Amino acid sequence: MNHITLSNGLRIAPVALGAMNFGTTTSKEQAYAVLDAYIDMGGNFIDTSNNYAHWAGTGDESETVLGEWLRDRGCRDRVVIATKVGFDRHGEGAGLKKAQIEYWVDESLRKLGTDYIDLYYAHTDEPTTPLEETMETFGMLVKKGKVRVLGGSNYDTWRFSEANALAKANGWTPYTVMQQRFTYLHPRADMAPKYIFNESVNRERLRYLCDKDIPLVSYSCLAKGGYEDTSRIPSDYIVGERLETIRNMAQEKGVSTSALVVAWMVNLYRCEGFPRVIPLFASSRVSHFTDNLKGVSLALSDEEMAILNRA
Ligand SMILES: NC(=O)c1ccc[n+]([C@@H]2O[C@H](COP(=O)([O-])OP(=O)(O)OC[C@H]3O[C@@H](n4cnc5c(N)ncnc54)[C@H](OP(=O)(O)O)[C@@H]3O)[C@@H](O)[C@H]2O)c1
């Protein structure tokens, strides 16, 4: 895999592995198998959070399983760990106040069994805390060496931009990665996503990221398995010509539609007005995960990209 360099010199694989369900609906054994397969294929960029997956357990499971795997494989220095703070666990603890961030970063470090986090995200915007407080606190974590790079997830573009303007004006570390829900299908204009923070990426956001040279880590990019089983496509996506187009091309190329979605995303930066996109996907099965990874090395011509973009 051709790795990408982030701010601070961090080198990441062009696709990220989602660990959200590790230790809950994905067993520890399955998680180890997927993690090992990803590393064997050249991956190094793993995504978790301080609250995964509290709706199916306590919220400690994902980071804990990941920490055990890092220890068992002795590979901490060869992987890039991204984790997050800001969402609730069982209705409690949501927020980005100084005390909350300082508490949860230490909890994440403890569970992961490490003394630094490579990429630390604000998991969601939190308008009741001044952005200054959040950005100054994050900046201190970078200064202390607990965190290397910062990112923002589920922010409106203008709030992300405002946070970075404040960071710049005060000499704090800005967000240099954005994580947002994004897939090949277009969102429906007449229907909001199930959760408000799940708002999908639009053209304006893509242009902003392109202009600022900020990479987009795209979560739920396989539409929850919906490219292989359309009944799983979230109801706020349009299922029509665009799905037909990518399915037909996948068939012609002899790959799965999910692998082609991954290929389209990793190649988007070649097209005008698009930032670097790093697909972030999950699977409980090695066979699914490695099939999706085939998209990383799939060649797509300019004409094929244009067909996919036009649909
Ligand atoms: N920042 C945020 O707010 C946020 C929100 C949600 C998620 N995330 C991150 O993004 C990661 C991925 O998100 P996600 O799980 O929502 O979405 P996803 O990766 O789009 O979908 C995962 C689902 O797709 C299925 N799947 C994958 N490949 C398949 C294949 N080849 N054939 C059939 N089914 C396939 C998996 O089933 P199998 O297990 O059967 O393979 C799994 O149920 C998470 O782990 C998390 O790290 C971040």
The ligand as a MOL file (V3000), in Angstrom:
LIG
                    3D

  0  0  0     0  0            999 V3000
M  V30 BEGIN CTAB
M  V30 COUNTS 48 52 0 0 0
M  V30 BEGIN ATOM
M  V30 1 N -16.9170 9.3180 13.6430 0
M  V30 2 C -18.0810 8.7090 13.7980 0
M  V30 3 O -19.0530 9.2860 14.3020 0
M  V30 4 C -18.2340 7.2860 13.3400 0
M  V30 5 C -19.5320 6.7350 13.1980 0
M  V30 6 C -19.6480 5.4180 12.7710 0
M  V30 7 C -18.5160 4.6630 12.4790 0
M  V30 8 N -17.2690 5.2100 12.6370 0 CHG=1
M  V30 9 C -16.0470 4.4170 12.3410 0
M  V30 10 O -16.1650 3.8460 11.0350 0
M  V30 11 C -16.0030 2.4170 11.0750 0
M  V30 12 C -16.8610 1.7720 10.0060 0
M  V30 13 O -18.1860 2.1640 10.1510 0
M  V30 14 P -19.4880 1.2660 10.0110 0
M  V30 15 O -19.2840 -0.0640 10.6410 0
M  V30 16 O -20.6030 2.1460 10.4440 0 CHG=-1
M  V30 17 O -19.6800 1.1160 8.4420 0
M  V30 18 P -19.2030 0.2270 7.2120 0
M  V30 19 O -17.7640 -0.0570 7.2860 0
M  V30 20 O -19.7560 0.9420 6.0350 0
M  V30 21 O -20.0550 -1.1210 7.3580 0
M  V30 22 C -19.6830 -2.2170 8.1250 0
M  V30 23 C -20.6570 -3.3400 7.7980 0
M  V30 24 O -20.4670 -3.7190 6.4210 0
M  V30 25 C -20.4560 -5.1080 6.3050 0
M  V30 26 N -19.5150 -5.4540 5.2270 0
M  V30 27 C -18.2680 -4.9780 5.0420 0
M  V30 28 N -17.7180 -5.5160 3.9480 0
M  V30 29 C -18.6310 -6.3550 3.4140 0
M  V30 30 C -18.6420 -7.2030 2.2800 0
M  V30 31 N -17.5790 -7.2820 1.4720 0
M  V30 32 N -19.7710 -7.9090 2.0330 0
M  V30 33 C -20.8450 -7.8160 2.8390 0
M  V30 34 N -20.8880 -7.0300 3.9550 0
M  V30 35 C -19.7880 -6.3150 4.2270 0
M  V30 36 C -19.9510 -5.6250 7.6230 0
M  V30 37 O -20.5020 -6.8920 7.8590 0
M  V30 38 P -19.5460 -8.1320 8.2700 0
M  V30 39 O -19.1260 -7.8750 9.6560 0
M  V30 40 O -20.4440 -9.3230 8.1060 0
M  V30 41 O -18.4080 -8.1460 7.2990 0
M  V30 42 C -20.4760 -4.5840 8.6210 0
M  V30 43 O -21.7400 -4.9730 9.1170 0
M  V30 44 C -16.3400 2.0520 12.5150 0
M  V30 45 O -15.7220 0.8350 12.9260 0
M  V30 46 C -15.8080 3.2360 13.2840 0
M  V30 47 O -14.4110 3.0740 13.5290 0
M  V30 48 C -17.1250 6.5130 13.0360 0
M  V30 END ATOM
M  V30 BEGIN BOND
M  V30 1 1 1 2
M  V30 2 2 2 3
M  V30 3 1 2 4
M  V30 4 1 4 5
M  V30 5 2 4 48
M  V30 6 2 5 6
M  V30 7 1 6 7
M  V30 8 2 7 8
M  V30 9 1 8 9
M  V30 10 1 8 48
M  V30 11 1 9 10
M  V30 12 1 9 46
M  V30 13 1 10 11
M  V30 14 1 11 12
M  V30 15 1 11 44
M  V30 16 1 12 13
M  V30 17 1 13 14
M  V30 18 2 14 15
M  V30 19 1 14 16
M  V30 20 1 14 17
M  V30 21 1 17 18
M  V30 22 2 18 19
M  V30 23 1 18 20
M  V30 24 1 18 21
M  V30 25 1 21 22
M  V30 26 1 22 23
M  V30 27 1 23 24
M  V30 28 1 23 42
M  V30 29 1 24 25
M  V30 30 1 25 26
M  V30 31 1 25 36
M  V30 32 1 26 27
M  V30 33 1 26 35
M  V30 34 2 27 28
M  V30 35 1 28 29
M  V30 36 1 29 30
M  V30 37 2 29 35
M  V30 38 1 30 31
M  V30 39 2 30 32
M  V30 40 1 32 33
M  V30 41 2 33 34
M  V30 42 1 34 35
M  V30 43 1 36 37
M  V30 44 1 36 42
M  V30 45 1 37 38
M  V30 46 2 38 39
M  V30 47 1 38 40
M  V30 48 1 38 41
M  V30 49 1 42 43
M  V30 50 1 44 45
M  V30 51 1 44 46
M  V30 52 1 46 47
M  V30 END BOND
M  V30 END CTAB
M  END
